[in-house]
Amino acid sequence: METHEALISRRSIRRFLPTNVAKEKIEKILAGAAFAPSGHNIQPWHVYVVEGEKKEKITNTIIESIKSGEVKNFKQEFDYYPTEWFEPYISRRRAVGFELYKLLNISRDDYEARDKQMQENFYFFGAPVGMFVTMDRRLAEGTFIDLGMFIQSILVGARGEGLHTCGQVAFTRFHTLISRELNFHENEMLVCAVSIGYEDTSAPENQLRVDKLPFEKFTTFLK
Ligand SMILES: Cc1cc2nc3c(=O)[nH]c(=O)nc-3n(C[C@H](O)[C@H](O)[C@H](O)COP(=O)(O)O)c2cc1C
């Protein structure tokens, strides 16, 4: 696939087919992502690829913690979002939720249905493969830049293999449970998860097309 096509065909998929993904494809995506740049080439990432029973165990552990209320004790390790939203970001953020729930026929005040849809995150939206990307928390904030580049390489690389993805920060709230399941070392911090598989093209949630700013809106050319 041509690079531009891979870039513009990447979008977040929230319903995957149960179709198995060949291990060679996952390996090829990771082999490509290995070339992501990082400051001083420190390559500060680690990836856990989960499938089958391990993936199911993680899902069940998270869902149980939600049902039991244990989730209330879980604290995020880092802020991905601001505590107070403001424009223009708040409108962009709302637009995604609004469109997604509209496609799923979930009304704004149907908190139960919204919650259920949110929990689909923890079922990896039906994807057969999940990834957890971690870094050493002793590194500096700048390391998040490296991780972002690495993760985007996975997302775009997946397009080259005919696969789709969804980056999922939703998992990070459950880092203590995931850390236990994956045996993180003492300083390992969960940064993001990625669901990966084949798109279910019949799913309404996958009809979501978020607005993207034309580059002229975020670029200043100077001479
Ligand atoms: C780091 C990161 C974390 C994300 N976490 C989630 C998540 O937990 N659940 C989810 O449904 N989407 C998640 N998304 C997807 C975003 O909502 C999505 O990228 C955004 O709406 C733009 O849509 P697009 O990916 O289709 O271009 C995440 C995206 C990124 C980059």
PDBQT file of the ligand as one rigid body, heavy atoms in Angstrom, charges set to zero:
ROOT
HETATM    1  C1  LIG A 301      -3.601   7.448  22.197  1.00  0.00    +0.000 C 
HETATM    2  C2  LIG A 301      -5.018   7.219  21.781  1.00  0.00    +0.000 A 
HETATM    3  C3  LIG A 301      -5.906   6.634  22.658  1.00  0.00    +0.000 A 
HETATM    4  C4  LIG A 301      -7.217   6.367  22.288  1.00  0.00    +0.000 A 
HETATM    5  N1  LIG A 301      -8.044   5.717  23.147  1.00  0.00    +0.000 NA
HETATM    6  C5  LIG A 301      -9.271   5.337  22.734  1.00  0.00    +0.000 A 
HETATM    7  C6  LIG A 301     -10.082   4.536  23.575  1.00  0.00    +0.000 A 
HETATM    8  O1  LIG A 301      -9.717   4.194  24.686  1.00  0.00    +0.000 OA
HETATM    9  N2  LIG A 301     -11.283   4.135  23.089  1.00  0.00    +0.000 N 
HETATM   10  C7  LIG A 301     -11.734   4.496  21.846  1.00  0.00    +0.000 A 
HETATM   11  O2  LIG A 301     -12.844   4.085  21.465  1.00  0.00    +0.000 OA
HETATM   12  N3  LIG A 301     -10.971   5.266  21.024  1.00  0.00    +0.000 NA
HETATM   13  C8  LIG A 301      -9.764   5.677  21.439  1.00  0.00    +0.000 A 
HETATM   14  N4  LIG A 301      -8.959   6.421  20.604  1.00  0.00    +0.000 N 
HETATM   15  C9  LIG A 301      -9.423   6.739  19.260  1.00  0.00    +0.000 C 
HETATM   16  C10 LIG A 301      -9.784   8.210  19.088  1.00  0.00    +0.000 C 
HETATM   17  O3  LIG A 301     -11.057   8.446  19.611  1.00  0.00    +0.000 OA
HETATM   18  C11 LIG A 301      -9.718   8.506  17.586  1.00  0.00    +0.000 C 
HETATM   19  O4  LIG A 301      -8.378   8.397  17.166  1.00  0.00    +0.000 OA
HETATM   20  C12 LIG A 301     -10.256   9.877  17.234  1.00  0.00    +0.000 C 
HETATM   21  O5  LIG A 301     -11.610   9.977  17.489  1.00  0.00    +0.000 OA
HETATM   22  C13 LIG A 301      -9.989  10.187  15.761  1.00  0.00    +0.000 C 
HETATM   23  O6  LIG A 301     -10.595   9.206  14.953  1.00  0.00    +0.000 OA
HETATM   24  P1  LIG A 301      -9.766   8.326  13.930  1.00  0.00    +0.000 P 
HETATM   25  O7  LIG A 301      -8.790   7.501  14.709  1.00  0.00    +0.000 OA
HETATM   26  O8  LIG A 301     -10.811   7.447  13.259  1.00  0.00    +0.000 OA
HETATM   27  O9  LIG A 301      -9.060   9.233  12.994  1.00  0.00    +0.000 OA
HETATM   28  C14 LIG A 301      -7.668   6.733  20.986  1.00  0.00    +0.000 A 
HETATM   29  C15 LIG A 301      -6.770   7.358  20.117  1.00  0.00    +0.000 A 
HETATM   30  C16 LIG A 301      -5.477   7.608  20.513  1.00  0.00    +0.000 A 
HETATM   31  C17 LIG A 301      -4.539   8.275  19.554  1.00  0.00    +0.000 C 
ENDROOT
TORSDOF 0
